[in-house]
């Protein structure tokens, strides 16, 4: 057994790439896949052929993720591309996001389920407005880890002072953000310097190469294991010969730990009962924790269905119909104050109205724009929502699973915004909080 294989593999790491146009995001991902032997022979042959047809000198590894015809024609990333690969140490899911400002919504989509942001900077250009924009979005989405890769070091002769200047610039901006773990790595994605192996052309860099850093980023403590939350997704009634009376609640644990025998409260009805059994697939288990998918059976028969939530009586989420939400707007049509939408939160769905636009954020300066409250495509702003039915939630800062939501257009069924719940406003919802909202 080699020293590397003697270490147990770490859990899955989801990370997203971000940065300005032509910073080399797709090339860097392609280099990691190529160097870690995660490319099939037929894929490599197709890339070599495409590179030759384009008359390029170097193997164009960006073609591994830029699969759309428009992306290959323009040499840019337009849509989020997901790639999966593994090393002996860890499994990875990568979301390669576009760098253009008009695709900010795509970056939000890719980062929403990630634990780490891989932010690229062109060594020749330094920190740009788009760098600040993506760093702010990573902070807003509560990504706990960020790696700033200063790419194209080969074009600045691998000079240490260039790297240090960019690190200083970004550190000054990041001091106003909430990202607890920030690392800096100088790389050349085109040539592979500091991507998988340490580069002899940058002996002044004493840190680890990129892949080693990704393999050893610890994400076990990132999930909320303190507040037990179980949104019910489905009620299982097999009605089979062996399970004639079985009634299980299926869903994904969104926080905390549940065990058979635990007392739980069913929300929003507030009925109390105990967990009888917990199943994972078809086998009973001793506990369920985030992000496990499980089936719970209860000791008492209550009317529990999709959209309800199980929690601990002494540690329940907030229940309210008025919310303060930070929205990233996805639609071409601007947000309409007083507009009516459908809100989807965990497994619950309710109609809502936008009561007020509090302010819009200038992403480049982080200033609040209280005079300009028009929320258009790719804008981020804080609004107050009022829902027709109560939602059971935590603040996004405390729990990303129970603190996030999306808004859907009632007519087109298109997702128009993604939101992070900041707090509840007004009084908590009463027990019979499903009330009339004037036709809403």
C-alpha positions as CSV (number, residue, x, y, z in Angstrom):
1,X,0.0,0.0,0.0
2,X,1.4,3.4,-1.0
3,X,1.4,6.3,1.4
4,X,-1.2,8.1,-0.7
5,X,-3.6,5.1,-0.7
6,X,-3.1,4.6,3.1
7,X,-5.2,7.7,3.7
8,X,-9.0,7.2,3.5
9,X,-10.7,9.0,0.6
10,X,-12.4,12.2,1.5
11,X,-16.0,13.1,0.6
12,X,-17.3,14.5,-2.6
13,X,-16.3,18.1,-3.4
14,X,-18.5,20.3,-5.5
15,X,-16.7,23.4,-6.8
16,X,-17.4,26.1,-9.3
17,X,-15.1,28.1,-11.5
18,X,-15.5,31.8,-12.0
19,X,-13.6,34.8,-13.4
20,X,-13.5,37.2,-16.3
21,X,-13.7,36.4,-20.0
22,X,-10.6,34.6,-21.3
23,X,-9.1,34.0,-17.9
24,X,-8.7,30.3,-18.8
25,X,-11.4,28.6,-16.7
26,X,-12.3,25.9,-19.2
27,X,-8.6,25.4,-20.0
28,X,-7.7,24.9,-16.3
29,X,-10.5,22.3,-15.9
30,X,-9.4,20.6,-19.0
31,X,-5.8,20.5,-17.8
32,X,-6.8,19.0,-14.5
33,X,-8.8,16.3,-16.3
34,X,-5.9,15.7,-18.7
35,X,-3.2,15.5,-16.1
36,X,-5.3,13.3,-13.7
37,X,-5.9,10.8,-16.6
38,X,-9.7,11.5,-16.4
39,X,-10.1,11.7,-20.2
40,X,-11.1,8.8,-22.4
41,X,-9.0,8.0,-25.5
42,X,-11.8,8.8,-27.9
43,X,-12.3,12.2,-26.1
44,X,-8.6,13.0,-26.4
45,X,-8.6,12.0,-30.1
46,X,-11.6,14.2,-30.8
47,X,-9.9,17.2,-29.0
48,X,-6.7,16.7,-30.9
49,X,-8.6,16.6,-34.2
50,X,-10.6,19.7,-33.4
51,X,-7.4,21.5,-32.3
52,X,-5.7,20.6,-35.6
53,X,-8.7,21.8,-37.6
54,X,-8.5,25.2,-35.8
55,X,-4.8,25.5,-36.5
56,X,-3.8,26.0,-32.9
57,X,-0.3,25.3,-31.6
58,X,-1.3,23.8,-28.2
59,X,-3.9,21.1,-27.4
60,X,-7.1,23.0,-26.7
61,X,-8.2,21.4,-23.5
62,X,-11.0,24.0,-23.1
63,X,-13.0,22.0,-25.6
64,X,-13.6,19.4,-22.9
65,X,-16.2,21.6,-21.2
66,X,-17.1,24.1,-24.0
67,X,-19.4,21.7,-25.9
68,X,-21.9,24.0,-27.4
69,X,-21.3,25.0,-31.1
70,X,-21.5,28.7,-30.2
71,X,-19.0,28.2,-27.4
72,X,-16.5,26.6,-29.7
73,X,-17.0,29.1,-32.5
74,X,-16.5,32.1,-30.2
75,X,-14.0,30.5,-27.8
76,X,-16.1,31.4,-24.8
77,X,-18.3,29.7,-22.2
78,X,-22.0,30.4,-22.4
79,X,-23.8,27.9,-20.3
80,X,-22.8,26.1,-17.1
81,X,-21.0,22.9,-17.9
82,X,-20.7,20.1,-15.3
83,X,-17.8,17.7,-15.3
84,X,-17.2,14.7,-13.0
85,X,-13.8,13.2,-12.2
86,X,-12.1,11.4,-9.4
87,X,-8.6,10.8,-8.0
88,X,-7.6,8.1,-5.6
89,X,-8.1,10.7,-2.9
90,X,-11.5,12.3,-3.7
91,X,-14.4,12.6,-6.1
92,X,-15.2,16.0,-7.7
93,X,-18.1,17.7,-9.5
94,X,-17.1,20.8,-11.3
95,X,-19.4,23.6,-12.5
96,X,-17.7,25.6,-15.3
97,X,-19.5,28.9,-15.4
98,X,-19.3,31.8,-17.9
99,X,-17.2,34.9,-17.4
100,X,-19.4,37.5,-19.2
101,X,-21.3,39.9,-17.0
102,X,-24.6,39.0,-18.8
103,X,-24.2,35.4,-17.6
104,X,-24.0,36.3,-13.9
105,X,-27.2,34.3,-13.3
106,X,-25.3,31.2,-14.7
107,X,-22.6,31.8,-12.1
108,X,-25.2,31.9,-9.3
109,X,-26.7,28.7,-10.6
110,X,-23.4,26.9,-10.7
111,X,-22.3,28.1,-7.3
112,X,-25.6,27.5,-5.5
113,X,-24.7,23.8,-4.7
114,X,-20.9,24.2,-4.5
115,X,-18.7,24.2,-1.4
116,X,-15.7,25.9,-3.1
117,X,-15.2,28.7,-5.6
118,X,-12.2,28.5,-8.0
119,X,-11.7,32.1,-9.0
120,X,-9.3,32.8,-11.9
121,X,-7.4,36.0,-12.6
122,X,-5.4,36.8,-15.7
123,X,-1.9,37.7,-14.4
124,X,-1.6,40.4,-17.1
125,X,-4.9,42.1,-16.1
126,X,-5.0,41.7,-12.4
127,X,-8.2,42.1,-10.4
128,X,-11.1,43.3,-12.5
129,X,-14.7,44.3,-11.8
130,X,-15.9,40.8,-12.8
131,X,-13.4,39.3,-10.3
132,X,-15.0,41.4,-7.5
133,X,-18.5,40.5,-8.8
134,X,-17.9,36.8,-8.6
135,X,-16.1,37.0,-5.2
136,X,-19.1,38.9,-3.8
137,X,-21.5,36.3,-5.2
138,X,-19.4,33.5,-3.6
139,X,-19.6,35.4,-0.3
140,X,-23.4,36.0,-0.7
141,X,-24.0,32.3,-1.4
142,X,-21.9,31.4,1.7
143,X,-19.3,29.4,-0.1
144,X,-16.9,28.6,2.8
145,X,-13.8,28.1,0.6
146,X,-12.3,30.1,-2.2
147,X,-9.1,29.6,-4.2
148,X,-7.8,32.5,-6.3
149,X,-5.7,31.1,-9.2
150,X,-3.5,33.7,-10.8
151,X,-3.4,32.2,-14.3
152,X,-1.2,32.8,-17.3
153,X,1.9,33.2,-15.2
154,X,3.9,32.2,-18.3
155,X,2.9,35.4,-20.0
156,X,4.4,37.5,-17.2
157,X,7.7,35.4,-17.0
158,X,6.5,33.8,-13.8
159,X,7.4,36.9,-11.8
160,X,6.7,36.7,-8.1
161,X,6.0,40.4,-7.7
162,X,3.1,40.2,-10.2
163,X,1.6,37.4,-8.1
164,X,2.1,39.3,-4.9
165,X,0.5,42.5,-6.2
166,X,-2.6,40.6,-7.3
167,X,-2.8,38.8,-3.9
168,X,-2.6,42.2,-2.2
169,X,-5.4,43.7,-4.4
170,X,-7.7,40.8,-3.7
171,X,-7.0,40.6,0.0
172,X,-8.0,44.2,0.3
173,X,-11.3,43.6,-1.4
174,X,-12.0,40.3,0.3
175,X,-11.6,41.9,3.7
176,X,-15.2,43.2,3.3
177,X,-16.6,39.8,2.4
178,X,-17.5,36.7,4.5
179,X,-15.3,34.0,3.1
180,X,-13.5,32.2,5.9
181,X,-11.0,30.2,3.9
182,X,-9.1,31.9,1.0
183,X,-6.0,30.5,-0.7
184,X,-3.8,31.8,-3.6
185,X,-2.1,29.7,-6.2
186,X,0.0,30.9,-9.3
187,X,-0.7,28.7,-12.3
188,X,-0.4,28.3,-16.0
189,X,-3.3,26.3,-17.2
190,X,-1.9,26.1,-20.7
191,X,1.3,24.5,-19.7
192,X,0.2,22.8,-16.5
193,X,2.4,24.7,-14.0
194,X,1.2,24.2,-10.4
195,X,-2.0,22.5,-11.6
196,X,-1.2,18.9,-10.7
197,X,2.6,19.1,-10.0
198,X,4.7,21.8,-8.4
199,X,6.3,24.0,-11.1
200,X,10.1,24.3,-11.2
201,X,9.6,27.6,-13.0
202,X,8.1,29.2,-9.9
203,X,10.5,28.0,-7.1
204,X,9.4,31.0,-5.0
205,X,5.9,29.6,-4.5
206,X,6.0,27.3,-1.4
207,X,2.4,26.2,-1.4
208,X,0.7,23.1,-2.8
209,X,-0.4,22.7,-6.4
210,X,-4.1,23.2,-7.2
211,X,-5.2,19.5,-7.4
212,X,-3.5,18.7,-4.1
213,X,-5.3,21.7,-2.5
214,X,-8.6,20.6,-3.8
215,X,-8.1,17.0,-2.6
216,X,-7.3,18.2,0.9
217,X,-10.0,20.8,1.4
218,X,-12.1,19.7,4.3
219,X,-15.8,20.2,3.8
220,X,-17.1,17.9,6.6
221,X,-17.9,20.8,8.9
222,X,-19.6,23.0,6.2
223,X,-23.0,21.5,6.5
224,X,-25.3,22.3,9.4
225,X,-25.3,19.3,11.8
226,X,-26.8,21.3,14.7
227,X,-30.4,22.1,13.6
228,X,-32.4,19.0,12.7
229,X,-34.5,19.7,9.6
230,X,-36.3,17.1,7.4
231,X,-38.5,18.5,4.6
232,X,-41.0,15.8,3.6
233,X,-40.8,15.2,-0.2
234,X,-43.1,12.2,-0.6
235,X,-45.3,9.8,1.4
236,X,-44.5,6.2,0.6
237,X,-47.4,3.7,0.7
238,X,-46.3,0.5,-1.0
239,X,-49.6,-1.4,-0.3
240,X,-47.7,-4.6,-1.0
241,X,-48.1,-8.0,0.7
242,X,-45.0,-7.6,2.9
243,X,-45.6,-3.9,3.6
244,X,-49.4,-3.7,3.7
245,X,-49.6,-1.0,6.4
246,X,-46.3,0.8,5.8
247,X,-46.4,4.6,5.7
248,X,-43.1,6.3,5.3
249,X,-42.0,9.9,4.9
250,X,-39.3,10.2,2.2
251,X,-37.0,13.2,1.8
252,X,-33.5,14.5,2.2
253,X,-32.2,15.6,5.6
254,X,-31.5,19.3,5.4
255,X,-29.7,19.7,8.7
256,X,-28.9,18.1,12.0
257,X,-29.1,14.4,13.0
258,X,-32.2,12.2,13.5
259,X,-32.4,8.9,15.4
260,X,-35.2,6.4,16.0
261,X,-36.9,7.3,19.3
262,X,-36.3,11.1,18.9
263,X,-39.2,13.4,19.6
264,X,-40.1,15.5,16.7
265,X,-42.6,18.2,15.8
266,X,-44.4,18.2,12.5
267,X,-44.6,21.7,11.0
268,X,-46.6,23.7,10.3
269,X,-49.3,21.7,12.2
270,X,-47.1,21.6,15.4
271,X,-48.1,18.0,16.2
272,X,-45.6,16.1,18.4
273,X,-44.6,12.5,17.9
274,X,-41.6,10.3,17.8
275,X,-39.5,8.7,15.0
276,X,-40.3,5.0,14.9
277,X,-37.8,3.8,12.3
278,X,-35.4,5.3,9.8
279,X,-34.6,3.6,6.5
280,X,-31.9,4.3,3.9
281,X,-32.9,2.5,0.7
282,X,-34.5,-0.7,2.2
283,X,-32.3,-1.1,5.2
284,X,-33.0,0.4,8.7
285,X,-30.2,2.7,9.9
286,X,-29.3,4.0,13.4
287,X,-29.3,7.7,12.3
288,X,-29.8,10.1,9.4
289,X,-27.9,13.3,8.9
290,X,-27.4,15.9,6.2
291,X,-27.3,15.3,3.2
292,X,-28.7,11.8,3.5
293,X,-31.9,10.7,1.7
294,X,-34.0,8.7,4.1
295,X,-37.5,7.4,4.9
296,X,-38.9,8.1,8.4
297,X,-41.8,6.3,10.0
298,X,-43.6,7.9,12.9
299,X,-45.1,6.5,16.1
300,X,-48.4,8.3,15.6
301,X,-50.7,8.7,12.7
302,X,-50.9,12.4,11.6
303,X,-51.7,14.0,8.3
304,X,-48.2,14.6,7.1
305,X,-47.5,15.3,3.4
306,X,-45.2,16.9,0.9
307,X,-44.1,20.4,2.0
308,X,-44.3,19.6,5.7
309,X,-41.1,19.5,7.8
310,X,-39.9,17.5,10.8
311,X,-37.8,19.3,13.4
312,X,-36.9,18.9,17.1
313,X,-39.4,20.6,19.5
314,X,-36.6,22.6,21.3
315,X,-34.9,23.5,18.0
316,X,-37.5,24.5,15.4
317,X,-37.1,26.7,12.4
318,X,-38.7,30.1,12.0
319,X,-42.3,30.0,10.7
320,X,-43.5,33.1,8.9
321,X,-45.3,34.6,5.9
322,X,-43.2,37.8,5.6
323,X,-39.6,37.4,4.6
324,X,-36.6,39.5,3.9
325,X,-34.8,38.0,0.9
326,X,-31.7,38.8,-1.1
327,X,-32.6,38.0,-4.8
328,X,-30.5,37.4,-7.9
329,X,-32.8,38.2,-10.8
330,X,-32.7,35.8,-13.8
331,X,-35.4,37.0,-16.1
332,X,-35.4,39.5,-19.0
333,X,-38.5,41.1,-17.6
334,X,-37.6,43.2,-14.5
335,X,-39.0,42.4,-11.1
336,X,-42.4,44.1,-10.5
337,X,-43.0,45.6,-7.0
338,X,-46.3,44.2,-6.1
339,X,-45.8,41.4,-8.6
340,X,-47.1,37.9,-7.8
341,X,-45.0,34.8,-8.2
342,X,-44.8,31.3,-6.9
343,X,-42.1,30.6,-4.3
344,X,-40.5,27.2,-4.0
345,X,-38.7,26.5,-0.8
346,X,-37.4,23.1,0.1
347,X,-40.3,20.9,-0.8
348,X,-43.0,23.5,-0.2
349,X,-44.7,25.7,-2.8
350,X,-46.7,28.8,-2.1
351,X,-47.9,31.9,-4.0
352,X,-46.3,35.2,-2.9
353,X,-46.3,38.9,-3.6
354,X,-43.3,41.3,-3.6
355,X,-44.3,43.9,-1.0
356,X,-41.2,46.1,-1.3
357,X,-37.8,46.4,-2.9
358,X,-35.6,47.6,-0.1
359,X,-32.4,48.3,-2.2
360,X,-30.2,47.1,-5.0
361,X,-26.5,46.3,-4.6
362,X,-23.8,47.7,-6.7
363,X,-21.8,44.5,-7.0
364,X,-18.6,46.3,-7.9
365,X,-18.5,48.7,-5.0
366,X,-20.8,46.7,-2.6
367,X,-22.8,49.9,-2.0
368,X,-26.5,49.8,-1.4
369,X,-28.5,51.7,-4.1
370,X,-31.6,52.9,-2.3
371,X,-32.5,55.4,-5.0
372,X,-32.4,52.9,-7.8
373,X,-34.6,50.0,-6.9
374,X,-35.2,48.6,-10.3
375,X,-34.2,44.9,-10.2
376,X,-33.4,43.7,-13.8
377,X,-31.5,40.8,-15.4
378,X,-28.4,39.7,-13.3
379,X,-29.1,42.4,-10.6
380,X,-29.0,41.5,-6.9
381,X,-31.2,43.3,-4.4
382,X,-33.0,42.9,-1.1
383,X,-36.8,42.6,-1.1
384,X,-39.7,41.8,1.2
385,X,-42.0,38.9,0.3
386,X,-45.3,38.0,1.7
387,X,-46.5,34.4,1.1
388,X,-50.0,32.9,1.1
389,X,-48.9,30.0,3.3
390,X,-46.3,29.9,6.1
391,X,-42.7,28.8,5.2
392,X,-40.5,26.9,7.7
393,X,-37.0,28.2,7.2
394,X,-33.7,29.3,8.7
395,X,-31.6,32.2,7.6
396,X,-29.3,31.4,4.7
397,X,-26.3,32.2,6.8
398,X,-27.3,29.4,9.2
399,X,-28.5,26.8,6.7
400,X,-28.1,27.0,3.0
401,X,-30.7,24.2,2.4
402,X,-33.6,25.7,4.4
403,X,-32.5,29.3,3.8
404,X,-32.7,29.3,0.0
405,X,-35.7,29.6,-2.4
406,X,-36.6,30.3,-6.0
407,X,-39.3,32.5,-7.6
408,X,-41.3,31.1,-10.5
409,X,-43.4,33.0,-12.9
410,X,-47.0,31.8,-12.6
411,X,-47.8,32.1,-16.3
412,X,-44.7,30.7,-18.0
413,X,-43.4,28.5,-15.1
414,X,-39.9,29.9,-15.7
415,X,-37.6,30.5,-12.8
416,X,-37.2,34.2,-12.5
417,X,-35.0,34.5,-9.4
418,X,-33.0,32.7,-6.8
419,X,-33.2,34.0,-3.2
420,X,-31.3,33.8,0.1
421,X,-33.5,34.3,3.2
422,X,-32.1,36.9,5.5
423,X,-34.7,37.0,8.2
424,X,-38.4,37.0,8.9
425,X,-40.3,40.3,9.3
426,X,-43.4,40.9,11.4
427,X,-44.9,38.4,13.8
428,X,-44.6,34.7,13.5
429,X,-47.3,32.9,11.5
430,X,-50.2,31.6,13.7
431,X,-51.0,28.0,13.7
432,X,-53.8,28.4,11.2
433,X,-51.7,30.7,9.0
434,X,-53.1,29.7,5.7
435,X,-55.2,32.9,5.3
436,X,-56.8,34.8,2.4
437,X,-54.5,37.3,0.6
438,X,-57.0,39.2,-1.4
439,X,-57.1,36.8,-4.3
440,X,-53.4,35.8,-4.2
